């Protein structure tokens, strides 16, 4: 089956070269949030994100574009099909850990983990698994989450702290990073029981302090823990991000239907408006059941 999605990290120079190739080949450019540029020709989409930077190629012509434009003219070497050489660590057995909901006023905090090896990684890559932050559709998140579970079986773990539980934990820790470390360590320990032969875990770095390592030591979990920025480029971490996002979306949808208010994402003006509506409808004392109270948004509303 031809590849219909492809991601690759680029240098600043390669970003410039790629844009020139797209202009030459008649791509139409349009502005998008968080991207350096996004271009389309027919059903082929090429988006270069600021973070990285990295390029995302999507569409039926993805494989041809990568082989005949991106690799020879921009990167200067063949990479498609040779990922096990260029990204060898990604194909070794390990756990990938990521979270969702950290920056959202409404909703829970979720930490998820997924086990991958060479076979699983290749299958998930071919299925189009990528960092959930680059997936705009909730339906697509759920579709990919289903593919992940079908492939890894029981070798994944998702924990979800609904706002009521989250707010109690925040009173105890008074620090979100300490809470995240607890969540990450809990997931890693569970996965270590499910796959005891796996000796490595990878997480996106959210602090330079060895918080996760300390939590793992307290739980008597011994493995090689790696924390790095841009860890979402790893398929295991990307898969974890999708499962975490799915759980977040499920909670938001369920509670929105239950209370008769569409709970928005983030912490902007729309969030404040709905929070005020919630207070008018249910009372201020109920707010902690749907929001993270320590956000400055609470004082503002």
N, C-alpha and C positions, 0 to 999 in steps of 0.2 A: 504494500500500500504506500503510495507517495506521501511524503511528509507535507503537512499543511500548516505547521507552525515551527518556528526556529528562533532561538535566542542566542546571542553572542555578545560578550563584552567587547567594547571598542576603545581605542585610544582617541584622544582629541583630534589627532591628525586623520585617523581613519573615519571619524565622524564627518570631517570636511570633505574627504574624498568620496564618501558614499553619497553625500548630498549632491555633489557635482555629477555623479553617475545617474542619479534619479532625475535631475534637471535635464540631462542629455537625453534620457530615455522617455521623456514625456510624461512623467508622473505629475499629478496635481497635488499641491501642498495645501494643508489646512492646519490651523492653530488648535492645539489641545493643551490642557493643563498638565503640568509636570513633564512635558516633553520638549526636546530641542527642536524637533520637527517631525511631522507625520505626513506621509505621501501615499497616494493611491493611484493605481492604474488598473482599470478593469476590476477584477476581484482580488487583486494582489495589494496588500497593505504593508507598508514599511514604516515603523515607528521607532524613533531613537529617543530613549528616556534620559533625562538629566542625571538621574541617579545611576552611577556606574562609570561613564555612560554605557548603555547597552542598546542593541538593536533587537526589535521583535519583528519577524517577518511572518505574515499570515496569509493564507489563501491557497488555492489549488496550484498556483505556479510557484509556490515556495521553494520546492526542491530545485527547479531549474534556475531560479534567481540566485539561490545560494551557490550552486555549482558554477554558473556562468558569469555572475557579476560580483557577488559579495566575496567569494573566495579568491578568484584570480585578480580582480581589480582593486579590492579594498584590503583584504587580509593578506593576500599574497601566498596562501598555502591552503591545502585541502584539509578541512576539519569535519565536514558532514560525513558521518559514518565512521569517523576515527576518534570519537569522543572518549573511548576507553584508553586512548593514548594521551590525549591532551588533558583530560580530566580524570585521571586514573583513580584518585581518591574517592570520587563520587560513585564509582562502581564497586568499591570495597564494602563489605558488610558494615553498616552503622545505623544509628538512630538519628533522625532529624527532628528537631524540636522548634516550634514557633507558637506565637500567640495571636489572639485577635480581641479587639474591644478595648485595648488599653487607652486609646485616645477618644473614645466615645462616652459622652455623658450618660446617655441612656444605655441600658443593656449590661450584660455580664462581661466578665473577663474569662477568656478561654485559653488554655494551653493544651496543645496537641503534639503527639509524637508518632512517627512512622518508622518502621524498620525497612531497610532496603538492602539488596545485594545486587550483583551484576545483572542477573536475569530480571529482577523486579525493576531496576533502574531503567533498563532498556525498554521494557514494556510501558512504563509510565511516561518515558520520553516520547515514545511513538503515539501515546494517547493524548499528548498535548499538555501534560502537566507543567504548570508554571506558577510563579509566585501569585497568590490570590489577589494581591494589590493591583495586578495588571488585568484582572478579570472583571469587567464591568457588569456582567449579568449574573443575578442570583441563580437563575436557572442553570447557567453554565457552571457555576460553582458546584451546585448540587449534582449535576451530571458527572463532573470530574471526580467529585467525592465518591460517587457510586463506583466509578472505575477503580479508584484507589482501594476501596474496601474489598472489591471483588478480587483484586490482585494480591493484596497482602494478607487477607484472611483476618485472623485475630491478632496480627502483629502490629497493632496500633492502639493508641490510648488517647482519649479526650477527657479533660476535666473542665467543668464549667462552674464558675462561682457567680451565681445570680446576685443582683445588687444587694439584697438583704445580707447574704453571706459575705460578699465583698466588703461591705461597709463595716461589718463586725471584725473582719480580718484587718482592715485598715486601722481601726482603733487599736488593735494589738500591735501592728508593725509600724504604723505611721510612715510608711515608705513603700511605694509601689514596686520598686526594684527588689526589695526584700520579699515581697509577696510573689513576684514573678520567679524569683530564685526557688522559692518553696514549690511553686507550681511545676517548674521545669524538673526539679529533683524528684517530685512525686511521679511525674510521667516517666522519667528515665528509670526509676526503680521498678515501676510496673512493667516496662518493656524488658528490663533486664531479667525479670522472672519469666516472661513469655519467651524470650530468646536469650537464654543464659550464655550461649556461645559468642554473642556479640560483645566486643570489648571497646567500642568507640561510640561517642555521641557528639553531634554537631549542633550548635545553637547560634542564632544570630546574636551578636554581642550587644547587650543593652546597658552594660556597665563594665568598667575596667576592674572593679573590685571582684575578688574570687567568691562571689556570693553563691553561685550554683555549686561550686566545688565544696564549699563549706557545708551546704545542705546535704550533698551526697555523702560526705564523710559522716555526718550525723546519722545518716540512714544506713551506714556500712555498705555503701555501693562503691565498688572499685571498678573503674574503667577509665579510658582515655577520653577526657572531655576537651573539646575544642570549641572555642567561642570566637567568631570573627564577623566583621562587618560584611555585608553582601552575601551572607550565608544562604539567602533565598535563591541564589544561583544553583545551589545543590538540589537535586531532585527530591531527596528525602525531606529536606526542610520545606521545599515548595509544596510537597504533598501534605505535610503537617499544617502548613498555612491554609490550605484549602479545607481540610477537615475542621480546623479551628473556625474558619470563616463560616462554614456551613452551620456549625453549632450556634454561632452568634446570630446568623440570619434566622435560624429556626426559632430561637428565643424571641427575637424582635417581632417576627410575624405572629407567633402565638399570643404574646402579650398585647400587641396592637389590636388583634381581634377581640381579645377578652375585655379590654378596657374601652374600646371604641375610639381610640386615638391612634393615628399613624405615627409611630415613634421614629423620629429622624436620626440619621447618623451624625457623628462629629460633635461639635460643641459651639456652633455658630448661632446666628440670630433665629433661625427656624427652630432650633433646639430650645432656646429660651421661651419662644412663643408657646410651644407645645407643653413645656414644663409648667408654665403659668396656667394653661388650660387644665392640666392634670390637677394642680393645686385647687383650682376653682371647683373642679368636679369631685375630687376625693379628699381634699384637705392636705395641709402641709405635712402632717404627721405620717402620711402614706408615701411621701416622695421617695424615701429611702428604699422602697420596694422596687423602684424602676430606674433609679439613677445612682451614680457614684457621688456621694454627698460631698467628698472633699474637694471636688472641682470648684474653682472660683465662680463657676456658673451658678452655683447654689446661692452665694451671697448676692450675685447680680440680679437674680429673679426675686 
